C-alpha cells in the first residue's frame, strides 16, 4: 500500500512537472527530446493565459501542468496512465502513446503524448474537445478554450449586463438556462417544458411565463422555483411587464382580442381593451402604462366555391388587405366609447415594431411586397406620417435599446453589417462587419453585443468575438 502510494506521487510529479527533489527521477523516467517548448497566449475560461506548447507535424501540443488547473481539469494517475476528468468525461492517456481513451472509447492522436523535461504534453484541440470543452479560434486568431459552455442553444435574451437566458429546443419541450456571459457557466431554470417564452422584467430580477393551461408564473432569479400568480386559464399569447416591473399586461383569448393586466401580488386581472377586434399582436406598453401599441392582422377571405370546406387544398384565399396595421389605445376614463387609433394603412409588412417609451411614435422595419425593394427602418407618428430612419441597405433585423436602433443589414458579398442608428439625429454608424451566416443580433444597453452564428452565440469581449455557447 505504501509502495503504491509512492508510485502514484512520483507519476503525478511527471505529469505536472518534476520538483527539484524528484527532477533526477523524472529525467531518468523520460526519454530525451529535442522538442523546444515555447509560451503561447490563449484565453481559458475567459482569462488570458500563457501556456507552454510544442509544435509537431502541424499540431499544437500543450503542457498538462499549465492547462489543467486553468481549465478545471482534475488529474489522477492510475496504473501508469494519466486520467483527466472534466464535465463528467474521463480521458486516459499515456506518455509515448498516440492513443487516448475518451469515456472508454479509443481515439487516435496524430502526435503521440510526449514527456519533455518531466512535463507531459498532449494535442491541445483533441484533448480539450475529448473533455467536452470548447476550442475555438476567432477571426483575429485568438484561441478561446472554455469548459462550461452550453450546447445547441436556439436563442438568447439578455437579463442584465452580465447574464442572459439561453433556450434549447428538445423533443419534450424547451429548456431554459441562466448563463453568466463572461464565464459561460449556466444554471437550468426549473420551469415547465411547456412554458411560453419568458418575459424578462425590466429590473432584471425576474421573468414571467404561462404554462399550457394559461396559468401565469413568475420566477425570481434568486429563488429555486417559480411562483404561480394567476389561476386564470384563458389563453395569453403575450406577456409584457410594466416599466417598473410590478404589473403584467397581456393579450387574452384564442384570437388575442382583449388587452388585460395582471397584478401578480394579488392575482387580480383587469380588462383594459375589449373592443371585439381579433388578431392583436406585438403588444407594447408606454412607460406610464397608459398607451398600448399593437398590430391587428385581418384574416384572408375565402373566394372559392362555398360548397368546399375551407381546409381543402383548392380553396382560394384572398389575402388583400391582410397586412398588419399599427394601432394605439390610450387609457382615458373621461372619453366615452374610447377607441383605438389606427396609425398605418399601408400594404407593406411590418416587423421589429417598437414604440418609443412615451408612445409618441412607433418605429418598424417595412418590408415591401416587391421583393426587389429594400426593407427599411421607418417611424410613424400620431399624424400618420411615415418617416424613414434608415434606408441605405436592406435591413434584416432591428433591435431597440438605450435610445438607439441596432440593425443587421446586407453587406458586401459574403458579409453583413451591423449599424447603430440614432433616431433623433438620423446618424447611422457602422459598428461591425460580420459573416453572412449570422442570423441574429441580441443587444441590450450596457451588455456586450451578441451574435448568433451557425448555431452558436458569440459576444464582443474587448474586440474579440468570444464563443459563449457551442454546437
C-alpha positions in Angstrom: 0.0 0.0 0.0 2.8 2.4 0.9 4.7 1.4 -2.3 1.6 2.0 -4.4 1.1 5.5 -3.0 4.8 6.3 -3.6 4.4 5.2 -7.2 1.4 7.4 -7.7 3.1 10.5 -6.2 6.1 10.0 -8.5 4.0 9.6 -11.6 1.9 12.7 -10.8 5.1 14.6 -10.4 5.9 13.6 -14.0 2.5 14.9 -15.2 2.7 18.3 -13.5 6.4 18.8 -13.9 9.1 17.4 -11.6 10.1 19.3 -8.4 13.8 19.8 -7.7 13.7 16.8 -5.3 12.4 14.5 -7.9 14.0 16.0 -11.0 16.6 13.2 -11.3 13.9 10.6 -11.1 11.9 12.4 -13.7 14.8 12.7 -16.1 15.5 9.0 -15.8 11.9 8.1 -16.4 11.5 10.1 -19.6 13.2 10.0 -22.9 15.3 12.9 -24.1 13.6 15.1 -26.6 14.8 17.7 -29.0 11.4 19.4 -29.0 11.6 23.0 -27.9 8.7 24.3 -25.7 7.5 27.9 -26.2 4.9 30.0 -24.4 1.7 30.9 -26.4 -1.2 33.1 -25.5 -4.7 31.6 -25.1 -7.9 32.7 -23.4 -9.0 29.9 -21.0 -12.4 30.3 -19.2 -12.3 33.9 -20.3 -8.9 34.6 -18.6 -5.9 35.4 -20.9 -3.1 33.0 -20.0 0.3 31.8 -21.4 0.6 28.0 -21.9 3.8 26.0 -22.6 3.4 24.5 -26.0 5.2 22.3 -28.6 4.6 22.2 -32.3 5.0 19.0 -34.2 3.5 17.7 -37.5 1.3 20.8 -37.8 -0.2 20.1 -34.4 0.0 22.1 -31.2 0.7 20.2 -28.0 0.1 21.8 -24.6 1.5 21.2 -21.2 -1.0 19.4 -18.9 0.6 21.2 -16.0 -0.3 24.6 -17.4 -3.7 23.9 -18.9 -5.4 21.6 -16.3 -5.8 23.9 -13.3 -6.9 26.8 -15.5 -9.5 24.8 -17.4 -10.6 23.0 -14.2 -9.4 19.5 -15.2 -8.8 17.0 -12.3 -5.8 14.8 -12.9 -5.1 11.4 -11.4 -2.5 8.7 -12.2 -3.6 5.1 -12.1 -1.6 2.1 -13.3 0.9 4.3 -15.1 -1.8 6.2 -17.1 -3.0 9.7 -16.6 -6.7 10.1 -16.0 -8.1 13.6 -16.8 -11.6 14.4 -15.7 -13.9 17.3 -16.6 -17.7 17.7 -17.1 -18.3 14.1 -16.5 -15.8 13.0 -19.2 -12.7 10.9 -18.5 -9.7 11.0 -20.8 -7.0 8.4 -20.3 -3.6 9.0 -21.8 -0.1 7.6 -21.5 3.3 9.2 -22.4 4.6 7.9 -25.8 1.2 6.6 -27.0 -0.8 8.1 -29.9 -4.0 6.5 -28.5 -6.2 8.1 -25.8 -9.3 6.6 -24.3 -12.3 9.0 -24.2 -15.0 7.7 -21.9 -13.8 4.2 -22.6 -13.6 4.6 -26.4 -10.3 4.6 -28.2 -9.3 7.7 -30.1 -6.0 8.2 -32.1 -3.8 11.2 -32.0 -1.7 12.4 -34.9 1.2 13.1 -32.5 1.9 10.8 -29.5 1.7 12.1 -26.0 5.2 13.5 -25.2 7.1 14.0 -22.0 9.7 16.7 -22.2 11.9 17.6 -19.1 9.4 15.9 -16.9 6.3 17.7 -18.3 3.6 15.9 -20.2 2.3 17.4 -23.5 -0.8 16.4 -25.4 -2.5 17.5 -28.6 -4.4 20.7 -27.5 -7.5 20.7 -29.6 -8.1 16.9 -29.4 -7.6 16.9 -25.6 -9.9 19.9 -25.0 -12.7 18.5 -27.2 -12.4 15.0 -25.7 -13.2 16.6 -22.3 -16.3 18.1 -23.7 -14.9 21.6 -23.6 -14.9 24.2 -26.3 -12.0 25.0 -28.6 -12.5 27.9 -31.0 -10.4 30.4 -32.9 -12.0 33.8 -33.7 -11.3 36.0 -36.8 -8.5 37.8 -35.1 -6.7 34.5 -34.4 -7.3 34.4 -30.7 -8.0 30.9 -29.3 -10.7 30.5 -26.7 -10.8 27.4 -24.5 -13.9 27.1 -22.3 -15.0 24.3 -20.0 -18.6 25.1 -19.3 -20.4 26.2 -22.5 -24.0 25.1 -23.3 -24.6 23.3 -26.5 -27.4 23.5 -29.0 -28.7 26.9 -28.0 -31.5 28.2 -30.2 -32.0 31.7 -28.9 -31.0 34.0 -26.1 -32.3 37.1 -24.3 -30.4 39.4 -22.0 -31.4 39.6 -18.3 -28.9 42.3 -17.4 -25.5 43.4 -18.5 -23.8 40.2 -17.3 -26.4 37.4 -17.7 -28.6 36.1 -20.4 -31.2 33.3 -20.8 -30.3 30.6 -23.3 -33.0 28.3 -24.7 -32.7 24.8 -26.0 -35.4 23.2 -28.0 -35.9 19.5 -27.2 -38.4 16.8 -28.3 -40.1 17.1 -24.9 -40.2 20.9 -24.9 -38.0 23.8 -24.2 -35.2 24.1 -21.6 -34.0 27.5 -20.3 -30.7 28.3 -18.6 -29.4 31.4 -16.9 -25.9 32.0 -18.2 -23.0 34.0 -16.9 -21.9 35.9 -20.0 -18.3 36.1 -19.0 -17.6 32.5 -17.9 -20.3 30.6 -19.8 -21.4 28.8 -16.6 -25.1 28.1 -16.6 -27.9 27.1 -14.3 -31.1 25.4 -15.6 -34.2 27.3 -14.7 -36.8 25.0 -13.0 -39.8 25.8 -15.2 -42.1 23.5 -17.1 -41.1 22.4 -20.6 -44.4 23.6 -22.0 -43.8 27.2 -20.7 -44.3 30.1 -23.0 -41.4 32.4 -24.0 -40.0 34.0 -20.9 -40.9 37.7 -20.4 -37.9 39.2 -18.5 -38.8 42.1 -16.2 -37.0 45.4 -16.9 -35.3 45.3 -13.5 -33.6 42.0 -14.5 -34.7 40.2 -11.3 -37.5 38.0 -12.5 -39.3 36.6 -15.5 -42.9 35.6 -16.2 -44.4 32.9 -18.3 -47.6 30.9 -18.9 -48.0 27.1 -18.9 -50.1 25.1 -21.4 -53.2 25.9 -19.4 -52.7 29.6 -19.5 -51.8 30.0 -15.8 -49.2 32.6 -15.1 -46.0 32.0 -13.1 -43.2 34.4 -12.0 -39.7 33.2 -11.5 -37.4 35.2 -9.2 -33.8 34.5 -10.4 -32.7 34.3 -6.8 -35.3 31.7 -5.8 -35.2 28.0 -6.6 -38.7 27.7 -8.1 -41.3 29.8 -9.8 -44.4 31.1 -8.0 -47.9 30.8 -9.5 -49.5 34.3 -9.6 -52.7 33.5 -11.5 -55.0 30.5 -11.8 -56.9 32.0 -14.7 -56.8 29.6 -17.6 -57.7 31.9 -20.5 -55.2 31.9 -23.4 -52.5 34.5 -23.0 -50.4 34.7 -26.2 -48.1 37.6 -25.0 -46.9 38.8 -21.6 -45.4 42.3 -21.2 -44.0 43.8 -18.0 -44.7 47.4 -16.9 -41.7 49.7 -16.8 -41.4 49.4 -13.0 -41.6 45.6 -13.2 -44.7 45.5 -10.9 -47.6 44.7 -13.4 -48.0 42.2 -16.2 -50.0 43.1 -19.3 -51.1 40.5 -21.8 -53.3 39.7 -24.8 -56.2 37.4 -23.9 -58.2 34.9 -25.8 -57.7 32.5 -28.6 -57.6 35.3 -31.1 -55.9 37.9 -28.9 -59.0 40.1 -28.8 -58.6 41.5 -25.3 -55.8 43.5 -23.6 -55.7 42.9 -19.9 -53.4 43.5 -16.9 -52.5 41.2 -14.0 -51.3 42.4 -10.6 -49.1 39.5 -9.6 -49.0 40.3 -5.9 -52.8 39.7 -5.6 -53.6 37.8 -8.7 -56.2 40.4 -9.9 -56.9 40.6 -13.7 -58.5 43.7 -15.2 -59.6 44.2 -18.8 -58.3 47.3 -20.5 -59.3 46.9 -24.1 -62.3 44.7 -25.1 -63.3 46.1 -28.5 -64.0 42.7 -30.1 -61.2 43.3 -32.6 -59.4 40.0 -33.2 -55.8 39.1 -34.0 -54.0 41.7 -32.0 -50.2 41.1 -31.6 -46.9 42.8 -30.8 -48.2 44.3 -27.6 -46.2 47.2 -26.1 -47.0 49.5 -23.2 -45.8 53.0 -22.6 -43.7 53.9 -19.6 -46.6 55.4 -17.8 -48.9 52.4 -18.5 -51.5 54.5 -20.3 -50.8 53.9 -24.0 -51.0 50.5 -25.6 -49.4 49.9 -29.0 -50.2 46.7 -31.0 -50.8 45.4 -34.5 -54.0 44.0 -36.0 -53.9 41.5 -38.8 -57.1 40.6 -40.7 -57.6 37.1 -41.9 -57.9 36.3 -45.6 -61.2 35.9 -47.3 -62.3 32.6 -48.9 -63.2 33.2 -52.6 -63.7 29.7 -53.8 -66.9 27.7 -54.2 -68.7 27.9 -50.9 -69.6 24.2 -51.1 -65.9 23.3 -50.4 -64.5 23.2 -46.9 -62.1 25.9 -46.0 -59.3 23.4 -45.3 -59.5 22.0 -48.9 -56.3 22.3 -50.9 -58.0 24.0 -53.9 -59.8 26.7 -51.8 -58.7 30.2 -52.9 -57.9 32.8 -50.2 -57.9 36.5 -51.0 -55.1 38.0 -48.9 -55.6 41.5 -50.0 -55.9 43.9 -47.0 -54.4 41.3 -44.6 -51.2 43.2 -43.9 -50.6 44.1 -40.3 -51.6 47.6 -39.2 -50.4 49.5 -36.2 -52.9 50.8 -33.6 -52.7 52.7 -30.3 -55.1 52.8 -27.5 -54.8 55.5 -24.8 -56.5 54.9 -21.5 -58.7 57.9 -20.7 -61.7 57.3 -18.4 -63.2 60.7 -19.4 -63.7 59.7 -23.0 -66.9 57.9 -23.7 -66.7 55.0 -26.1 -62.9 55.4 -26.2 -61.4 53.7 -29.2 -58.0 52.8 -30.6 -56.4 55.0 -33.2 -55.1 53.4 -36.4 -51.6 54.7 -37.3 -50.9 52.9 -40.5 -52.8 51.8 -43.6 -50.0 50.8 -45.9 -49.8 47.4 -47.7 -46.2 46.6 -46.5 -45.4 44.0 -43.9 -44.3 45.5 -40.6 -41.8 43.7 -38.3 -39.5 44.5 -35.4 -42.0 47.0 -34.1 -41.1 49.3 -31.2 -43.0 52.2 -29.7 -41.0 55.0 -28.0 -41.2 55.0 -24.2 -43.8 57.8 -24.2 -45.5 56.2 -27.3 -45.2 59.4 -29.3 -44.0 57.4 -32.3 -43.7 53.8 -33.4 -40.7 52.5 -35.5 -40.6 49.3 -37.5 -39.0 47.6 -40.4 -41.1 48.0 -43.5 -41.0 45.1 -46.0 -42.4 45.9 -49.4 -44.4 43.3 -51.4 -41.9 43.9 -54.2 -39.1 41.5 -53.4 -36.6 43.7 -55.3 -37.3 46.6 -52.9 -35.1 47.1 -49.8 -36.5 46.6 -46.3 -36.1 49.9 -44.4 -36.4 51.2 -40.9 -39.2 53.8 -40.7 -41.2 55.6 -38.0 -44.9 56.6 -37.8 -46.4 59.2 -35.5 -49.9 60.1 -34.4 -50.2 62.2 -37.5 -50.0 59.0 -39.6 -46.9 60.4 -41.4 -44.3 57.7 -42.1 -40.7 59.0 -41.9 -37.6 57.0 -43.0 -35.0 56.4 -40.3 -32.6 54.2 -42.3 -32.9 53.1 -45.9 -29.3 52.8 -47.2 -29.1 49.0 -47.1 -31.6 46.1 -46.9 -32.5 45.7 -43.2 -32.8 42.1 -41.9 -33.2 42.8 -38.2 -33.7 45.8 -35.9 -33.2 45.9 -32.1 -34.0 48.9 -30.0 -32.1 49.6 -26.7 -30.7 52.5 -24.8 -32.4 55.1 -27.1 -30.8 53.7 -30.3 -31.5 51.2 -33.0 -29.1 48.4 -33.9 -29.6 46.9 -37.4 -28.3 43.8 -39.1 -28.2 44.7 -42.8 -26.9 43.4 -46.1 -23.2 43.8 -46.6 -20.7 43.2 -49.3 -20.5 39.7 -50.8 -20.3 37.1 -48.0 -20.6 39.7 -45.2 -23.3 41.6 -43.3 -23.1 44.9 -41.5 -24.2 45.9 -38.0 -25.3 49.6 -37.7 -26.1 51.9 -34.9 -28.8 54.4 -35.8 -29.7 57.5 -33.7 -33.4 58.2 -34.3 -33.0 61.8 -33.1 -30.2 62.9 -35.4 -30.7 60.2 -38.1 -27.0 59.4 -38.0 -26.1 55.8 -38.9 -22.7 54.4 -37.8 -21.4 51.0 -39.0 -20.2 49.0 -35.9 -19.2 45.6 -37.3 -18.7 43.6 -40.5 -19.9 40.0 -39.7 -20.4 36.8 -41.6 -23.4 36.2 -43.8 -24.1 33.2 -41.6 -25.1 35.4 -38.7 -28.8 35.0 -38.2 -29.5 37.3 -35.2 -28.1 40.2 -33.2 -29.1 40.4 -29.5 -28.5 43.8 -27.9 -29.0 45.3 -24.5 -27.7 48.6 -23.2 -24.6 48.0 -21.1 -24.2 44.4 -22.3 -21.8 43.1 -24.9 -23.1 42.8 -28.5 -24.2 39.3 -29.1 -24.4 37.4 -32.4 -25.9 34.0 -33.2 -24.0 32.4 -36.0 -24.0 28.7 -37.1 -25.9 27.7 -34.0 -23.5 29.4 -31.6 -23.6 32.6 -29.6 -20.7 35.0 -29.8 -20.1 38.0 -27.6 -17.9 41.1 -28.3 -15.4 41.0 -25.5 -12.7 43.6 -25.8 -12.8 43.4 -29.6 -12.8 39.6 -29.8 -15.8 37.5 -30.7 -15.9 35.1 -27.7 -17.8 31.9 -28.3 -20.3 31.6 -25.4 -22.2 28.5 -26.5 -21.2 25.5 -28.6 -22.8 23.2 -31.1 
